[in-house]
């Protein structure tokens, strides 16, 4: 077995371990989700009175979102993302906070108790609005949706939602006027609630798993840590958070979409979590600093809600490090620069497929010294083959001496026998980092190139994996120390076939990267073959 074949087998083994780990993780995770769903207490199903309860709603539509605001508590519900379809060529849009798919809600309320764990939220505020329907028209940059409420204690509350064109961040501005006779003590909270045991009809089980699968993830940022991960599972196990910060954010997210509260004040806010055992609800939230308003005075406070796709440049503009909610795994330090390069190239050529091809050229240019060293080592080893065969015959009965003689031969010729393996190992992080980049960036979701309608998904016609296998075969044929006898030809065919099978379900963008990389390898090997033959 020559060194290139051995390197391919090493790569296949590492790739196999990665796929097995990923497959087992997803399978175990989904089994646990099904258990949580089907084991839910029947008491959580709403009774008839609750179903018949009529809630006042107003409807808001911008160029990118369509949502409903409940006037009974002033909270957003049933968000529809107008630029994102559930499936390719489908008219159905992505929906967030729809209880048909998962039980989750966003709370933002006036809070008249200093401890968030008492949950004294004024849920029945009975807001009023001058209109039922608000729409951001063409050419309009900002849409204001004001809600008014007069509390029994003489407090007037004006809650204004501020929507912007082409934007998924919503500013929520509170104006509180104390017309009462007593001192008003209050704070503002923003919460993200989730019910991991929400009962669902079996017909919607798959939709449930897809929705919950990533929305159970939590992340937060505060003054002393720019980004940290958490989960609703941790909250359920009573691992509560209690952090103080002047600015920051809390977020729940799935693979491509997130819901986040962003806060910023001159004093300390509280980031907290808790688990409601009675209703089986996990909550992550923040509470603003305590505010005192004397009789006849007013106070204005504002926060921001992000509801939508994890578009990284927009998220980082809204809040520092909010774009870190894009899960690039443990190779984030490579995946983030990869996406930055991809995005920059895309801004010029306006096609993600071509951007991937150009980025492949850049990556191969960076690792060219390794490629050249590997190829040079292969040429030297080919030259040494007659001497190695001579040593094998001479010391055929003494394996220890044979190994020592071969090592001495490599040493005298300045050949590192492990150099090829090292080169493969160096390239593996690039491969995996690009896998996470293409799989988790919403910018590549449903983007097309030729017959491929989604570069973040597999090739529907499997043309790219087959073409990739052909390039693998050509690489074997242009390898300098590859003797194309009958045995090696069979090995070459087998390796190419294995690669085709592995890449059938990989993201098309990743397969495109690998094809482009193989084409570059073939060109380099042809050029180097001619160079070393002349030399």
FITORDREN-37971 format. One record per residue (C-alpha): residue number from 1; chain; x, y negated, z negated. Coordinates in Angstrom, 3 decimals. Layout:
(NUM, A, (X, Y, Z))
...
//
This chain:
(1, A, (0.000, 0.000, 0.000))
(2, A, (1.535, -3.337, 1.042))
(3, A, (1.568, -6.419, -1.135))
(4, A, (-1.222, -8.249, 0.698))
(5, A, (-3.569, -5.299, 0.305))
(6, A, (-2.671, -5.071, -3.354))
(7, A, (-3.382, -8.787, -3.759))
(8, A, (-6.769, -8.335, -2.107))
(9, A, (-7.593, -5.493, -4.469))
(10, A, (-6.570, -7.641, -7.440))
(11, A, (-8.804, -10.424, -6.159))
(12, A, (-11.666, -7.969, -5.652))
(13, A, (-11.247, -6.639, -9.169))
(14, A, (-11.315, -10.129, -10.688))
(15, A, (-14.301, -11.043, -8.547))
(16, A, (-16.064, -7.842, -9.590))
(17, A, (-15.527, -8.638, -13.277))
(18, A, (-16.935, -12.132, -12.743))
(19, A, (-20.056, -10.826, -10.975))
(20, A, (-20.652, -8.120, -13.594))
(21, A, (-20.346, -10.662, -16.414))
(22, A, (-22.712, -13.081, -14.696))
(23, A, (-25.225, -10.365, -13.837))
(24, A, (-25.304, -8.897, -17.347))
(25, A, (-25.636, -12.335, -18.919))
(26, A, (-28.636, -13.273, -16.761))
(27, A, (-30.291, -9.871, -17.258))
(28, A, (-29.955, -9.881, -21.047))
(29, A, (-31.042, -13.517, -21.172))
(30, A, (-34.207, -12.874, -19.149))
(31, A, (-35.114, -9.785, -21.204))
(32, A, (-34.924, -11.860, -24.366))
(33, A, (-37.060, -14.576, -22.766))
(34, A, (-39.751, -12.054, -21.848))
(35, A, (-39.790, -10.757, -25.414))
(36, A, (-40.193, -14.281, -26.747))
(37, A, (-43.035, -15.022, -24.356))
(38, A, (-45.007, -11.805, -24.850))
(39, A, (-44.576, -11.784, -28.637))
(40, A, (-46.180, -15.182, -29.105))
(41, A, (-48.939, -15.454, -31.722))
(42, A, (-52.419, -15.570, -30.195))
(43, A, (-53.307, -18.350, -32.645))
(44, A, (-51.372, -20.816, -30.504))
(45, A, (-53.966, -20.595, -27.715))
(46, A, (-56.068, -23.778, -27.747))
(47, A, (-59.640, -23.370, -28.974))
(48, A, (-62.670, -24.456, -26.976))
(49, A, (-62.968, -27.777, -28.787))
(50, A, (-59.414, -28.638, -27.909))
(51, A, (-60.009, -27.692, -24.284))
(52, A, (-63.094, -29.871, -24.106))
(53, A, (-61.327, -32.835, -25.640))
(54, A, (-61.154, -35.600, -23.072))
(55, A, (-57.970, -37.593, -23.156))
(56, A, (-57.584, -40.965, -21.548))
(57, A, (-54.840, -41.062, -18.954))
(58, A, (-53.299, -43.596, -16.628))
(59, A, (-51.462, -42.663, -13.450))
(60, A, (-48.142, -44.080, -12.272))
(61, A, (-46.441, -43.521, -8.935))
(62, A, (-43.118, -44.810, -7.671))
(63, A, (-41.167, -43.834, -4.577))
(64, A, (-39.547, -40.883, -6.414))
(65, A, (-41.824, -39.869, -9.316))
(66, A, (-45.513, -39.365, -9.960))
(67, A, (-46.591, -39.067, -13.599))
(68, A, (-49.374, -39.353, -16.139))
(69, A, (-49.295, -41.357, -19.381))
(70, A, (-51.606, -40.312, -22.202))
(71, A, (-53.295, -43.367, -23.735))
(72, A, (-54.036, -41.488, -26.963))
(73, A, (-50.357, -41.581, -27.909))
(74, A, (-48.622, -43.531, -25.146))
(75, A, (-46.411, -40.633, -24.108))
(76, A, (-45.474, -39.445, -20.633))
(77, A, (-46.744, -36.071, -19.451))
(78, A, (-47.006, -34.108, -16.193))
(79, A, (-44.117, -35.498, -14.188))
(80, A, (-43.848, -34.707, -10.485))
(81, A, (-40.588, -35.284, -8.567))
(82, A, (-41.596, -36.429, -5.093))
(83, A, (-38.240, -35.843, -3.369))
(84, A, (-37.778, -32.261, -4.601))
(85, A, (-39.734, -29.270, -3.342))
(86, A, (-40.091, -26.024, -5.270))
(87, A, (-39.017, -24.106, -2.196))
(88, A, (-37.675, -24.994, 1.227))
(89, A, (-40.408, -26.097, 3.661))
(90, A, (-42.937, -26.197, 0.831))
(91, A, (-45.322, -29.059, 0.122))
(92, A, (-45.308, -28.269, -3.602))
(93, A, (-43.105, -30.599, -5.611))
(94, A, (-41.025, -29.858, -8.699))
(95, A, (-43.072, -30.466, -11.849))
(96, A, (-41.740, -31.218, -15.315))
(97, A, (-43.734, -30.997, -18.567))
(98, A, (-46.571, -29.058, -16.945))
(99, A, (-47.916, -26.559, -19.477))
(100, A, (-48.742, -24.167, -16.665))
(101, A, (-45.033, -23.402, -16.597))
(102, A, (-43.674, -24.226, -20.033))
(103, A, (-44.677, -25.904, -23.272))
(104, A, (-42.539, -28.973, -23.702))
(105, A, (-43.259, -32.602, -24.379))
(106, A, (-41.663, -36.008, -24.773))
(107, A, (-42.511, -38.090, -27.839))
(108, A, (-41.785, -41.772, -28.337))
(109, A, (-43.626, -43.412, -31.200))
(110, A, (-43.762, -46.036, -33.897))
(111, A, (-42.556, -44.281, -37.016))
(112, A, (-43.556, -45.541, -40.448))
(113, A, (-41.467, -43.262, -42.600))
(114, A, (-37.713, -43.364, -43.043))
(115, A, (-37.271, -39.596, -42.853))
(116, A, (-37.884, -37.897, -39.489))
(117, A, (-38.491, -34.582, -41.231))
(118, A, (-41.867, -35.784, -42.602))
(119, A, (-43.212, -36.229, -39.062))
(120, A, (-45.480, -39.141, -39.985))
(121, A, (-45.928, -40.154, -36.361))
(122, A, (-48.922, -42.256, -35.383))
(123, A, (-50.255, -39.869, -32.759))
(124, A, (-53.718, -41.432, -32.290))
(125, A, (-52.791, -44.982, -31.417))
(126, A, (-55.523, -45.404, -28.780))
(127, A, (-53.635, -47.606, -26.365))
(128, A, (-55.536, -49.626, -23.808))
(129, A, (-54.469, -50.574, -20.295))
(130, A, (-55.845, -53.070, -17.809))
(131, A, (-55.557, -50.550, -14.997))
(132, A, (-55.873, -46.817, -14.528))
(133, A, (-53.495, -46.546, -11.562))
(134, A, (-50.104, -48.224, -11.062))
(135, A, (-48.053, -47.886, -7.892))
(136, A, (-44.668, -49.214, -6.835))
(137, A, (-45.327, -50.567, -3.340))
(138, A, (-42.797, -50.879, -0.517))
(139, A, (-40.345, -53.706, -1.134))
(140, A, (-41.151, -53.867, -4.842))
(141, A, (-38.084, -53.290, -7.036))
(142, A, (-39.706, -53.038, -10.474))
(143, A, (-43.056, -51.789, -11.766))
(144, A, (-44.295, -52.803, -15.232))
(145, A, (-46.893, -50.654, -17.003))
(146, A, (-48.013, -52.394, -20.244))
(147, A, (-50.001, -50.602, -22.956))
(148, A, (-51.548, -52.442, -25.909))
(149, A, (-52.685, -51.272, -29.311))
(150, A, (-53.913, -53.002, -32.472))
(151, A, (-53.303, -50.963, -35.630))
(152, A, (-55.559, -51.068, -38.680))
(153, A, (-52.919, -52.817, -40.788))
(154, A, (-52.900, -55.842, -38.474))
(155, A, (-49.909, -54.798, -36.399))
(156, A, (-50.070, -55.486, -32.664))
(157, A, (-48.057, -53.120, -30.487))
(158, A, (-47.144, -53.782, -26.846))
(159, A, (-45.423, -50.817, -25.223))
(160, A, (-44.190, -51.500, -21.680))
(161, A, (-42.874, -48.842, -19.299))
(162, A, (-40.463, -50.322, -16.750))
(163, A, (-40.006, -48.266, -13.575))
(164, A, (-37.440, -49.109, -10.896))
(165, A, (-37.293, -48.239, -7.208))
(166, A, (-35.163, -45.203, -6.238))
(167, A, (-34.586, -44.504, -9.931))
(168, A, (-35.361, -41.767, -12.444))
(169, A, (-34.595, -43.801, -15.555))
(170, A, (-37.535, -45.484, -17.279))
(171, A, (-36.991, -48.342, -19.726))
(172, A, (-39.504, -48.389, -22.581))
(173, A, (-39.828, -51.725, -24.324))
(174, A, (-41.583, -52.156, -27.664))
(175, A, (-42.837, -55.551, -28.812))
(176, A, (-44.235, -55.416, -32.353))
(177, A, (-46.027, -58.404, -33.932))
(178, A, (-46.973, -58.282, -37.606))
(179, A, (-50.303, -60.101, -38.026))
(180, A, (-50.828, -58.420, -41.384))
(181, A, (-50.099, -59.823, -44.803))
(182, A, (-47.572, -57.186, -45.873))
(183, A, (-43.991, -56.469, -44.915))
(184, A, (-43.837, -53.936, -42.069))
(185, A, (-41.153, -51.261, -42.320))
(186, A, (-40.746, -49.072, -39.274))
(187, A, (-38.425, -47.388, -36.812))
(188, A, (-38.753, -45.974, -33.306))
(189, A, (-38.203, -42.307, -32.558))
(190, A, (-37.646, -40.435, -29.320))
(191, A, (-38.124, -36.681, -29.373))
(192, A, (-37.847, -33.765, -26.980))
(193, A, (-39.991, -30.871, -28.153))
(194, A, (-39.994, -27.319, -26.920))
(195, A, (-42.005, -24.194, -27.757))
(196, A, (-39.922, -21.097, -27.088))
(197, A, (-42.864, -18.775, -27.885))
(198, A, (-45.411, -20.420, -25.638))
(199, A, (-48.056, -17.908, -24.520))
(200, A, (-48.293, -17.566, -20.753))
(201, A, (-50.345, -15.484, -18.352))
(202, A, (-48.379, -12.597, -16.876))
(203, A, (-48.980, -13.983, -13.370))
(204, A, (-46.797, -16.946, -14.254))
(205, A, (-44.109, -15.004, -16.102))
(206, A, (-41.444, -15.515, -13.449))
(207, A, (-42.182, -19.240, -13.261))
(208, A, (-41.955, -19.365, -17.024))
(209, A, (-38.539, -17.740, -17.088))
(210, A, (-37.213, -20.019, -14.359))
(211, A, (-38.415, -23.075, -16.258))
(212, A, (-37.247, -22.017, -19.698))
(213, A, (-34.012, -20.477, -18.543))
(214, A, (-32.155, -23.767, -18.559))
(215, A, (-34.503, -26.148, -20.374))
(216, A, (-33.583, -24.471, -23.649))
(217, A, (-30.189, -26.135, -23.293))
(218, A, (-29.503, -29.239, -25.366))
(219, A, (-26.687, -31.743, -25.132))
(220, A, (-26.005, -34.958, -26.983))
(221, A, (-23.504, -37.791, -27.050))
(222, A, (-22.685, -40.124, -29.903))
(223, A, (-19.986, -42.495, -31.100))
(224, A, (-17.548, -39.805, -32.221))
(225, A, (-18.036, -37.219, -29.492))
(226, A, (-18.764, -38.033, -25.870))
(227, A, (-20.415, -34.692, -25.092))
(228, A, (-21.519, -31.654, -27.062))
(229, A, (-23.731, -28.656, -26.257))
(230, A, (-26.490, -27.243, -28.435))
(231, A, (-29.548, -25.028, -27.923))
(232, A, (-33.110, -24.670, -29.119))
(233, A, (-32.122, -21.215, -30.316))
(234, A, (-29.743, -22.859, -32.802))
(235, A, (-32.584, -25.081, -34.027))
(236, A, (-34.847, -22.063, -34.462))
(237, A, (-32.179, -20.498, -36.650))
(238, A, (-32.261, -23.611, -38.886))
(239, A, (-28.915, -24.968, -37.697))
(240, A, (-30.028, -28.579, -37.964))
(241, A, (-28.146, -31.640, -36.732))
(242, A, (-27.919, -34.938, -38.584))
(243, A, (-25.600, -37.453, -36.905))
(244, A, (-25.241, -41.237, -37.050))
(245, A, (-24.436, -43.312, -33.978))
(246, A, (-24.975, -46.832, -32.638))
(247, A, (-25.378, -45.582, -29.087))
(248, A, (-25.659, -42.304, -27.279))
(249, A, (-28.200, -39.916, -25.833))
(250, A, (-29.980, -36.607, -26.366))
(251, A, (-30.959, -34.325, -23.508))
(252, A, (-32.703, -31.085, -22.620))
(253, A, (-31.900, -29.715, -19.207))
(254, A, (-32.174, -26.885, -16.751))
(255, A, (-29.951, -26.086, -13.798))
(256, A, (-30.823, -29.086, -11.641))
(257, A, (-33.084, -31.320, -13.770))
(258, A, (-32.980, -32.975, -17.176))
(259, A, (-34.985, -35.062, -19.639))
(260, A, (-32.939, -37.441, -21.777))
(261, A, (-33.412, -40.208, -24.319))
(262, A, (-30.784, -42.970, -24.206))
(263, A, (-30.483, -45.366, -27.135))
(264, A, (-28.302, -48.370, -27.953))
(265, A, (-28.490, -50.642, -31.010))
(266, A, (-26.141, -52.649, -33.216))
(267, A, (-26.768, -50.361, -36.190))
(268, A, (-26.721, -46.626, -36.766))
(269, A, (-29.336, -44.388, -35.151))
(270, A, (-29.987, -40.868, -36.415))
(271, A, (-29.713, -37.840, -34.130))
(272, A, (-31.591, -34.930, -35.682))
(273, A, (-33.118, -31.532, -34.995))
(274, A, (-35.740, -29.495, -36.815))
(275, A, (-37.922, -26.415, -36.374))
(276, A, (-41.679, -26.431, -36.999))
(277, A, (-42.331, -22.880, -38.224))
(278, A, (-46.110, -23.265, -38.137))
(279, A, (-46.343, -24.293, -34.469))
(280, A, (-43.113, -22.560, -33.385))
(281, A, (-41.721, -25.787, -31.976))
(282, A, (-38.091, -26.828, -31.803))
(283, A, (-37.333, -30.535, -31.657))
(284, A, (-34.298, -32.669, -30.947))
(285, A, (-34.746, -36.381, -31.482))
(286, A, (-33.298, -39.682, -32.486))
(287, A, (-34.538, -42.338, -34.898))
(288, A, (-33.675, -46.017, -34.588))
(289, A, (-32.358, -48.046, -37.547))
(290, A, (-34.933, -49.132, -40.136))
(291, A, (-36.516, -52.436, -39.143))
(292, A, (-38.346, -54.922, -41.390))
(293, A, (-40.848, -57.402, -39.931))
(294, A, (-42.266, -60.101, -42.169))
(295, A, (-45.851, -61.279, -41.820))
(296, A, (-46.257, -63.441, -38.705))
(297, A, (-42.967, -62.336, -37.156))
(298, A, (-42.207, -60.122, -34.160))
(299, A, (-39.503, -57.698, -33.092))
(300, A, (-38.466, -56.241, -29.713))
(301, A, (-36.642, -52.936, -29.264))
(302, A, (-35.969, -50.880, -26.145))
(303, A, (-34.790, -47.416, -25.169))
(304, A, (-34.471, -45.484, -21.911))
(305, A, (-35.841, -42.158, -20.724))
(306, A, (-34.247, -40.184, -17.902))
(307, A, (-36.651, -37.776, -16.190))
(308, A, (-35.473, -36.053, -13.058))
(309, A, (-32.626, -34.508, -11.103))
(310, A, (-29.085, -34.509, -12.404))
(311, A, (-27.726, -36.935, -9.813))
(312, A, (-24.301, -37.507, -11.266))
(313, A, (-23.404, -41.006, -10.089))
(314, A, (-26.809, -42.363, -11.154))
(315, A, (-26.695, -40.618, -14.528))
(316, A, (-23.234, -41.929, -15.343))
(317, A, (-24.471, -45.434, -14.481))
(318, A, (-27.455, -45.132, -16.859))
(319, A, (-25.415, -43.804, -19.798))
(320, A, (-21.770, -42.823, -20.323))
(321, A, (-21.167, -39.064, -20.006))
(322, A, (-24.816, -38.283, -19.209))
(323, A, (-23.566, -36.666, -15.994))
(324, A, (-21.784, -34.079, -18.168))
(325, A, (-25.140, -32.292, -18.471))
(326, A, (-24.303, -30.804, -15.076))
(327, A, (-23.057, -27.424, -16.260))
(328, A, (-19.767, -26.628, -14.540))
(329, A, (-18.730, -24.060, -17.121))
(330, A, (-15.259, -23.754, -18.578))
(331, A, (-13.666, -24.944, -15.314))
(332, A, (-15.388, -28.335, -15.477))
(333, A, (-12.019, -30.114, -15.255))
(334, A, (-11.681, -28.718, -11.711))
(335, A, (-15.357, -28.706, -10.713))
(336, A, (-15.884, -32.386, -11.499))
(337, A, (-13.000, -33.578, -9.264))
(338, A, (-14.187, -31.150, -6.576))
(339, A, (-17.632, -32.710, -6.618))
(340, A, (-16.157, -36.213, -6.572))
(341, A, (-14.140, -35.305, -3.468))
(342, A, (-17.168, -33.645, -1.863))
(343, A, (-19.397, -36.619, -2.611))
(344, A, (-16.813, -39.074, -1.245))
(345, A, (-16.446, -37.078, 1.968))
(346, A, (-20.221, -36.783, 2.272))
(347, A, (-20.589, -40.554, 2.016))
(348, A, (-18.514, -40.834, 5.198))
(349, A, (-19.736, -37.912, 7.331))
(350, A, (-23.296, -37.514, 5.922))
(351, A, (-23.236, -33.707, 6.017))
(352, A, (-22.426, -31.482, 3.048))
(353, A, (-21.304, -28.568, 5.222))
(354, A, (-18.700, -30.649, 7.043))
(355, A, (-17.677, -32.157, 3.701))
(356, A, (-17.009, -28.638, 2.360))
(357, A, (-14.879, -27.848, 5.412))
(358, A, (-12.821, -31.022, 5.013))
(359, A, (-12.374, -30.407, 1.295))
(360, A, (-11.120, -26.903, 2.076))
(361, A, (-8.395, -28.445, 4.234))
(362, A, (-7.424, -30.754, 1.353))
(363, A, (-7.296, -27.885, -1.162))
(364, A, (-5.198, -25.746, 1.168))
(365, A, (-2.847, -28.677, 1.691))
(366, A, (-2.419, -28.955, -2.085))
(367, A, (-1.618, -25.257, -2.531))
(368, A, (0.485, -25.038, 0.653))
(369, A, (3.786, -24.758, -1.277))
(370, A, (2.410, -21.628, -2.982))
(371, A, (1.222, -20.231, 0.342))
(372, A, (4.581, -20.869, 1.978))
(373, A, (6.447, -19.265, -0.918))
(374, A, (4.156, -16.231, -0.799))
(375, A, (4.613, -15.845, 2.941))
(376, A, (8.385, -16.260, 2.712))
(377, A, (8.485, -13.572, 0.036))
(378, A, (6.493, -11.210, 2.263))
(379, A, (8.932, -11.768, 5.158))
(380, A, (11.926, -11.060, 2.912))
(381, A, (10.305, -7.890, 1.616))
(382, A, (9.645, -6.746, 5.165))
(383, A, (13.353, -7.210, 5.945))
(384, A, (14.227, -5.145, 2.862))
(385, A, (11.926, -2.233, 3.753))
(386, A, (14.727, -0.093, 5.313))
(387, A, (16.917, -0.560, 2.215))
(388, A, (14.019, 0.262, -0.103))
(389, A, (13.272, 3.422, 1.897))
(390, A, (16.955, 4.379, 1.628))
(391, A, (16.863, 3.898, -2.161))
(392, A, (13.665, 5.942, -2.413))
(393, A, (15.355, 8.872, -0.720))
(394, A, (18.563, 8.481, -2.711))
(395, A, (16.874, 8.331, -6.131))
(396, A, (13.755, 10.366, -5.403))
(397, A, (14.397, 12.480, -8.509))
(398, A, (15.214, 9.563, -10.792))
(399, A, (12.305, 7.116, -10.956))
(400, A, (13.905, 4.993, -13.663))
(401, A, (17.078, 4.449, -11.677))
(402, A, (15.018, 3.800, -8.522))
(403, A, (13.045, 1.044, -10.245))
(404, A, (16.226, -0.525, -11.555))
(405, A, (17.907, -0.467, -8.138))
(406, A, (14.878, -2.033, -6.442))
(407, A, (14.725, -4.765, -9.094))
(408, A, (18.428, -5.470, -8.589))
(409, A, (17.832, -5.671, -4.848))
(410, A, (14.996, -8.163, -5.366))
(411, A, (17.159, -10.170, -7.734))
(412, A, (20.085, -10.358, -5.315))
(413, A, (17.769, -11.541, -2.527))
(414, A, (15.948, -14.029, -4.834))
(415, A, (12.607, -12.264, -4.445))
(416, A, (9.980, -12.312, -7.179))
(417, A, (7.846, -9.153, -6.756))
(418, A, (5.090, -10.717, -8.870))
(419, A, (5.041, -13.946, -6.886))
(420, A, (2.221, -12.774, -4.618))
(421, A, (0.081, -11.759, -7.579))
(422, A, (0.775, -15.093, -9.256))
(423, A, (-0.288, -16.912, -6.097))
(424, A, (-3.628, -15.059, -6.089))
(425, A, (-4.194, -15.817, -9.776))
(426, A, (-3.465, -19.503, -9.192))
(427, A, (-6.098, -19.662, -6.445))
(428, A, (-8.818, -17.895, -8.479))
(429, A, (-9.651, -20.950, -10.673))
(430, A, (-10.101, -23.044, -7.511))
(431, A, (-12.476, -20.438, -6.127))
(432, A, (-14.547, -20.156, -9.330))
(433, A, (-14.594, -23.931, -9.894))
(434, A, (-15.947, -24.460, -6.398))
(435, A, (-18.534, -21.743, -7.057))
(436, A, (-19.851, -23.702, -10.056))
(437, A, (-19.703, -26.955, -8.094))
(438, A, (-21.809, -25.645, -5.225))
(439, A, (-24.204, -23.696, -7.455))
(440, A, (-24.996, -26.412, -10.004))
(441, A, (-24.965, -29.689, -8.079))
(442, A, (-28.509, -30.796, -7.279))
(443, A, (-27.111, -32.934, -4.456))
(444, A, (-26.470, -29.728, -2.474))
(445, A, (-29.878, -28.206, -3.234))
(446, A, (-31.889, -27.683, -0.019))
(447, A, (-29.191, -29.355, 2.113))
(448, A, (-28.883, -27.800, 5.561))
(449, A, (-26.249, -27.047, 8.175))
(450, A, (-27.105, -25.338, 11.454))
(451, A, (-29.371, -22.323, 10.679))
(452, A, (-28.715, -22.592, 6.915))
(453, A, (-31.395, -24.548, 5.062))
(454, A, (-29.798, -24.486, 1.600))
(455, A, (-26.028, -24.538, 1.109))
(456, A, (-26.490, -23.766, -2.596))
(457, A, (-28.238, -20.469, -1.728))
(458, A, (-27.268, -17.367, 0.256))
(459, A, (-27.201, -17.303, 4.057))
(460, A, (-30.699, -16.080, 5.089))
(461, A, (-29.309, -14.401, 8.235))
(462, A, (-26.047, -13.176, 6.595))
(463, A, (-24.066, -14.553, 9.533))
(464, A, (-21.487, -16.354, 7.377))
(465, A, (-20.589, -13.290, 5.228))
(466, A, (-20.122, -11.174, 8.367))
(467, A, (-17.957, -13.836, 9.992))
(468, A, (-15.983, -14.096, 6.752))
(469, A, (-15.329, -10.326, 6.915))
(470, A, (-14.042, -10.738, 10.473))
(471, A, (-11.599, -13.425, 9.338))
(472, A, (-10.398, -11.090, 6.574))
(473, A, (-9.688, -8.440, 9.207))
(474, A, (-7.760, -10.960, 11.316))
(475, A, (-5.695, -11.985, 8.287))
(476, A, (-4.681, -8.356, 7.783))
(477, A, (-3.641, -8.106, 11.434))
(478, A, (-1.460, -11.217, 11.233))
(479, A, (0.244, -10.163, 7.995))
(480, A, (3.970, -9.635, 8.687))
(481, A, (4.551, -6.525, 6.562))
(482, A, (1.296, -4.810, 7.486))
(483, A, (2.023, -1.709, 9.583))
(484, A, (-1.119, -1.045, 11.587))
(485, A, (-1.100, 2.746, 11.423))
(486, A, (-4.312, 4.747, 11.146))
(487, A, (-4.324, 4.646, 7.333))
(488, A, (-3.775, 0.895, 7.127))
(489, A, (-6.460, 0.242, 9.738))
(490, A, (-8.958, 2.141, 7.616))
(491, A, (-7.874, 0.188, 4.539))
(492, A, (-8.258, -3.068, 6.453))
(493, A, (-11.769, -2.141, 7.546))
(494, A, (-12.679, -1.091, 4.016))
(495, A, (-11.417, -4.329, 2.452))
(496, A, (-13.253, -6.433, 5.045))
(497, A, (-16.471, -4.490, 4.434))
(498, A, (-16.187, -4.913, 0.656))
(499, A, (-15.752, -8.663, 1.050))
(500, A, (-18.822, -8.843, 3.293))
(501, A, (-20.913, -7.003, 0.693))
(502, A, (-19.668, -9.227, -2.138))
(503, A, (-20.388, -12.450, -0.288))
(504, A, (-23.876, -11.547, 0.946))
(505, A, (-25.466, -13.216, -2.102))
(506, A, (-22.970, -15.998, -2.667))
(507, A, (-23.922, -19.645, -1.989))
(508, A, (-23.561, -20.402, 1.707))
(509, A, (-21.378, -23.390, 0.928))
(510, A, (-18.923, -21.157, -0.925))
(511, A, (-18.798, -18.640, 1.934))
(512, A, (-18.241, -21.539, 4.327))
(513, A, (-15.319, -22.659, 2.162))
(514, A, (-13.805, -19.181, 2.230))
(515, A, (-14.219, -18.854, 6.015))
(516, A, (-12.492, -22.182, 6.545))
(517, A, (-9.737, -21.148, 4.132))
(518, A, (-9.250, -17.857, 6.005))
(519, A, (-9.058, -19.643, 9.360))
(520, A, (-6.344, -21.903, 7.945))
(521, A, (-4.510, -18.820, 6.633))
(522, A, (-4.642, -17.171, 10.071))
(523, A, (-3.285, -20.298, 11.763))
(524, A, (-0.518, -20.646, 9.159))
(525, A, (0.497, -16.992, 9.512))
(526, A, (0.654, -17.208, 13.312))
(527, A, (2.827, -20.329, 13.127))
(528, A, (5.081, -18.872, 10.412))
(529, A, (5.435, -15.594, 12.300))
(530, A, (6.788, -17.474, 15.307))
(531, A, (9.036, -19.563, 13.055))
(532, A, (10.614, -16.603, 11.265))
(533, A, (10.979, -14.602, 14.483))
(534, A, (13.009, -17.439, 16.012))
(535, A, (14.967, -17.774, 12.790))
//
